[in-house]
Amino acid sequence: MNTPLANAASGASGTTASGTTSAPAAAAPSAASAGLPTLPRPASDEFEAVVEHGAYMPLTQFGVIDATGDDAASFLHGQLTNDTQHLDAANARLAGYCSAKGRLLASFLTWRSGDTIRLLVSKDVQAAAQKRLSMFVLRAKAKLVDASGELTVIGLAGDVRRALSGVFDALPDGVHVKVDGAAGSLIRVPDALGRLRYLWVGPKAQVEAHLPSLDDKLKRVSPAVWDWLDIRAGEPRITQPVVEQFVPQMVNFDVLGAVNFRKGCYPGQEVVARSQYRGTIKRRTSLANVAGELETVQAGAELFHSDDPGQPCGMVVNAASAQDGGVDLLVEIKLAALASGSVHLGAAQGPALRFLALPYGFPTEV
């Protein structure tokens, strides 16, 4: 969908910026791609387990792309918004994958597993992103494969350190710090609601062998709880309904460390850099809650301001069932729309959003 939201964060227009890759232009991911299923609202005790104790959840909403070969790091370095050339074995990094217009096609968490670079991605955009990346490999010694069938992705949140100490010899001590063990990789990700969170990605057999011991210590909950925690952590995820809608700054990727402005060229880099340095960024992603359920409150829905009901002022980036009712949202929105009046879902007469504080601040704009 081509909407006003396709405009860049700070004056970058919808005109095509020069790409940085010499391969023939690849088609954008199709809007007909299958989206993620709507997950049922978790039971109240599933939310409570995370907030009051500890819980784990198999994360079926994610897929994993493995990049292998001598040139895997340098190839990805020239395609993604973050530095993969200097990605070491002890850290993970967020990254975006943009079109030539600087609009996000996918978002990844990237890390090394031996000689492989792994990309954790929303499953509904995985195939399109992997296909597009593969088109640009050309003469590089790099190969991209779908590793989702061989790996299990587990999210853990709350008081989970004792349970994890039975699996890993050491635990990551900082956000995006990674440790490896016989059962795979453990990555600490940003806290949500003041609760620790970890991603555990490893070979299916090894991970599943440890799940009975986790069941003795932690409650297993729905993957929908992880979606909610990601939203409360203020970390947007690109899914199929919002492909090509946002420049990275519009979803706070510059604040979250997902963009390296010194690393050199990648598709859309000129637009992303111009958005950063041209002046005040006028659109950002905020945290909100709205009445309703996921059947009617979904990513890609437009937002309207009470003072200007004729055109959208923003868009839902991610949505998840909230512990205290309704749906929690990450919404990309004009900052001016937050100054006064009210913001509504779907139409100026739709449900009003209640804005909440993000767990991080924005840099001072000059």
C-alpha positions in Angstrom: 0.0 0.0 0.0 1.4 3.4 -1.0 0.4 5.8 1.7 1.7 9.1 3.1 3.6 6.9 5.6 5.9 5.9 2.9 7.6 9.3 3.1 10.9 9.4 4.9 11.3 10.5 8.5 12.7 13.9 7.8 11.9 15.1 4.3 13.2 12.2 2.2 10.8 11.9 -0.6 9.3 8.9 -2.3 11.6 9.4 -5.3 14.0 6.5 -6.0 17.4 6.8 -4.4 20.4 5.2 -6.1 21.0 1.6 -5.0 24.5 0.5 -4.1 24.4 -3.0 -5.7 25.3 -3.7 -9.2 22.9 -6.6 -9.6 19.6 -6.2 -11.5 16.8 -4.7 -9.5 14.9 -7.3 -7.5 11.2 -7.2 -7.0 10.0 -6.2 -3.6 8.4 -8.9 -1.4 4.9 -9.6 -2.6 2.0 -8.3 -0.6 0.3 -11.6 -1.3 2.8 -13.4 0.9 1.1 -15.4 3.7 1.0 -13.4 7.0 1.5 -14.7 10.5 -1.5 -16.3 12.1 -3.3 -14.3 14.7 -2.4 -15.7 18.1 -5.1 -16.2 20.7 -5.1 -13.9 23.8 -2.9 -15.6 26.4 -4.5 -16.6 29.7 -4.0 -14.2 32.6 -1.7 -16.7 34.4 0.6 -16.6 31.4 1.1 -12.9 31.7 1.5 -13.3 35.5 4.2 -16.0 35.1 6.4 -13.6 33.2 5.8 -10.6 35.5 5.8 -12.3 38.8 8.0 -15.4 38.3 9.6 -16.7 35.1 8.4 -18.3 31.9 9.6 -19.7 28.6 7.9 -19.8 25.2 8.8 -21.5 21.9 8.8 -18.7 19.3 7.1 -20.1 16.3 6.7 -16.6 14.8 10.4 -16.5 13.9 12.5 -18.1 11.2 16.3 -18.3 10.9 18.5 -17.6 7.8 22.0 -18.9 7.9 24.7 -17.1 5.8 27.7 -19.2 5.2 30.9 -19.0 3.0 34.1 -17.0 3.1 32.4 -13.8 2.0 29.2 -14.1 4.1 30.2 -11.3 6.5 31.3 -8.9 3.8 28.3 -9.6 1.7 25.8 -8.9 4.5 27.8 -5.9 5.4 27.0 -4.4 2.0 23.3 -5.2 2.3 22.2 -4.5 5.9 22.0 -1.3 7.9 24.4 -2.5 10.6 28.0 -3.7 10.7 28.4 -7.5 10.1 32.0 -7.3 9.0 33.1 -6.8 12.6 30.4 -8.8 14.3 32.3 -10.9 16.9 31.4 -14.1 18.6 30.3 -12.5 21.9 27.6 -10.1 20.6 24.5 -9.9 18.6 23.2 -6.9 16.6 19.9 -5.6 15.3 19.9 -4.7 11.6 17.5 -3.7 8.9 17.3 -4.6 5.2 16.1 -1.7 3.0 14.9 -1.2 -0.5 16.7 1.3 -2.7 14.2 3.9 -1.4 15.4 3.3 2.2 12.2 1.5 3.2 12.5 -1.5 5.5 11.9 -4.9 3.9 12.8 -6.9 7.0 14.5 -6.6 10.4 17.0 -9.1 11.8 18.8 -10.0 15.0 22.2 -11.1 13.7 25.0 -13.1 15.4 27.8 -15.5 14.7 27.6 -19.2 15.3 31.0 -20.6 14.4 31.7 -19.6 10.8 28.0 -18.9 10.2 26.1 -15.6 10.5 22.6 -16.2 11.7 19.6 -13.9 11.0 16.6 -14.1 13.2 13.6 -12.8 11.2 9.8 -12.7 11.3 8.7 -15.9 9.6 6.2 -14.2 7.2 8.9 -12.1 5.5 11.7 -14.6 5.7 11.3 -16.2 2.3 11.0 -12.9 0.4 14.0 -11.4 2.2 16.1 -14.5 1.7 15.2 -14.6 -2.0 16.0 -11.0 -2.5 19.3 -11.1 -0.7 20.3 -14.2 -2.6 19.8 -12.4 -5.9 22.7 -10.0 -5.0 25.2 -12.6 -4.0 26.6 -12.7 -7.5 30.3 -13.7 -7.3 30.6 -13.5 -3.6 31.4 -16.7 -1.8 28.3 -16.7 0.3 25.1 -18.8 0.5 21.9 -18.1 2.3 19.8 -21.1 3.5 16.7 -21.5 5.6 17.8 -23.0 8.9 14.4 -22.8 10.6 13.8 -26.6 10.3 16.9 -27.5 12.1 16.7 -25.0 14.9 14.4 -24.2 17.8 13.9 -20.6 19.1 13.0 -20.2 22.7 12.2 -16.9 24.5 12.7 -16.7 28.3 11.5 -13.8 30.5 11.4 -13.0 34.2 13.3 -14.8 36.9 14.9 -17.4 34.6 18.5 -17.4 35.5 18.5 -20.4 37.8 16.7 -22.4 35.1 19.2 -21.3 32.4 22.2 -22.1 34.6 21.3 -25.7 34.2 21.8 -25.4 30.4 24.6 -22.8 30.0 27.8 -22.5 32.0 27.6 -18.7 31.9 24.8 -16.2 31.2 25.1 -13.0 29.1 25.6 -10.0 31.4 24.5 -7.3 29.0 21.9 -6.5 26.3 22.9 -8.3 23.0 25.7 -10.1 24.7 25.8 -13.8 23.6 27.2 -17.0 25.0 27.5 -20.3 23.3 27.1 -23.8 24.7 26.4 -27.4 23.6 22.7 -26.5 23.4 23.2 -23.5 21.1 23.4 -19.7 21.6 21.9 -17.7 24.4 21.4 -13.9 23.7 20.2 -11.4 26.2 17.7 -9.0 24.6 16.3 -5.7 26.0 14.4 -6.0 29.3 10.6 -5.5 29.3 8.7 -4.2 32.3 12.0 -4.4 34.2 12.2 -8.2 33.6 15.2 -10.0 32.1 14.7 -11.5 28.6 16.8 -14.0 26.7 16.7 -15.7 23.3 17.9 -19.3 23.1 18.5 -20.6 19.6 19.9 -24.1 19.1 19.6 -27.4 17.3 16.2 -28.9 17.8 17.3 -32.1 19.5 19.6 -30.4 22.0 17.0 -27.8 22.9 14.1 -30.2 23.2 16.2 -32.4 25.5 16.4 -29.6 28.0 12.8 -28.6 27.9 11.6 -31.1 30.6 14.1 -29.5 33.1 12.7 -26.0 32.1 9.2 -27.3 32.8 10.2 -28.1 36.3 11.3 -24.5 37.0 9.3 -22.3 34.6 5.9 -22.0 33.2 5.5 -22.6 29.4 3.4 -19.8 27.9 2.2 -18.7 24.5 4.5 -17.1 22.0 2.0 -14.2 22.0 3.5 -13.2 25.3 6.8 -12.6 23.6 5.2 -10.3 21.1 3.7 -8.3 23.9 7.1 -8.1 25.7 8.9 -7.0 22.5 6.3 -4.2 22.3 6.8 -3.2 25.9 10.5 -3.2 25.3 9.9 -0.7 22.4 11.6 -2.9 19.8 9.7 -2.9 16.5 9.7 -5.9 14.2 9.1 -5.7 10.5 6.3 -8.1 9.5 4.5 -8.6 6.1 1.8 -5.9 6.6 4.3 -3.1 7.0 7.0 -4.1 4.5 8.3 -1.0 2.7 6.4 1.4 4.9 9.2 2.8 7.1 12.6 4.4 6.9 14.7 2.9 9.8 14.5 6.1 11.9 10.7 6.0 11.8 10.8 2.8 13.8 13.6 4.0 16.2 16.2 1.8 14.7 18.8 4.5 15.0 18.1 4.7 18.7 18.1 1.0 19.2 21.6 0.6 17.6 20.3 -1.1 14.4 21.9 1.4 12.0 25.6 2.1 11.7 26.1 5.5 10.1 29.8 5.0 9.5 29.9 1.7 7.9 29.5 2.6 4.2 27.1 1.7 1.5 24.0 -0.6 1.5 20.7 -0.4 -0.4 18.9 2.8 0.6 21.9 4.1 2.5 21.6 7.6 0.9 18.0 8.0 2.0 18.7 6.7 5.5 21.7 9.0 5.9 19.8 12.0 4.6 16.9 11.4 7.0 19.5 11.4 9.9 21.4 14.5 9.0 19.0 16.7 7.1 17.3 18.0 10.3 14.7 17.2 12.9 13.2 13.8 12.5 9.4 14.3 12.4 8.2 10.8 12.7 9.0 8.2 15.4 7.5 5.0 16.9 5.6 5.3 20.2 4.0 2.9 22.6 0.3 2.9 23.1 -2.7 0.8 24.2 -6.1 0.6 22.5 -9.4 -1.2 23.3 -10.1 -4.2 21.2 -8.7 -7.6 20.2 -6.1 -8.7 17.6 -8.9 -9.7 15.2 -9.5 -6.0 14.6 -6.3 -4.3 15.8 -3.5 -5.3 13.5 -0.2 -4.2 12.1 -0.6 -2.0 9.0 -3.8 -0.3 10.3 -3.8 3.5 9.8 -4.1 6.1 12.6 -6.0 9.4 12.4 -5.8 12.6 14.4 -8.8 14.4 15.8 -7.7 17.7 14.3 -7.0 16.3 10.8 -9.4 13.4 10.2 -9.1 13.4 6.5 -5.6 11.8 6.2 -3.6 9.3 8.3 -1.1 10.5 10.8 0.5 7.2 11.5 0.4 3.4 11.3 0.4 0.4 13.6 3.8 -1.3 13.4 3.2 -4.2 15.8 0.2 -5.2 18.0 -0.1 -7.8 20.8 -2.7 -8.7 23.4 -2.0 -6.7 26.6 -2.0 -8.0 30.2 -4.4 -5.4 31.4 -6.8 -5.7 28.5 -7.0 -4.4 25.0 -4.0 -4.4 22.7 -0.6 -2.9 23.2 0.9 -1.2 20.1 4.0 0.2 18.6 2.8 2.9 16.3 4.8 5.0 13.8 3.4 8.5 14.1 4.0 12.2 13.3 5.5 13.7 16.5 3.3 16.7 16.0 0.2 14.5 16.4 1.3 13.7 20.0 1.3 17.4 21.1 -2.5 17.8 21.4 -5.8 16.3 20.5 -6.4 12.6 20.2 -5.3 9.7 17.9 -7.7 7.1 16.7 -7.4 3.6 15.2 -8.7 3.1 11.6 -10.7 6.4 11.4 -11.2 9.6 13.3 -14.2 8.0 14.9 -12.3 4.8 15.8 -11.0 3.8 19.3 -8.7 6.3 20.9 -5.1 5.4 21.6 -3.7 5.8 25.1 0.0 6.6 24.9 2.5 5.0 27.3 6.1 5.8 28.1 8.8 4.0 26.1 11.6 2.4 28.1 14.1 4.6 26.3 14.4 8.2 25.2 15.2 9.9 21.9 18.3 11.9 21.2 17.9 15.7 21.5 17.0 17.0 18.1 18.7 20.1 16.8 
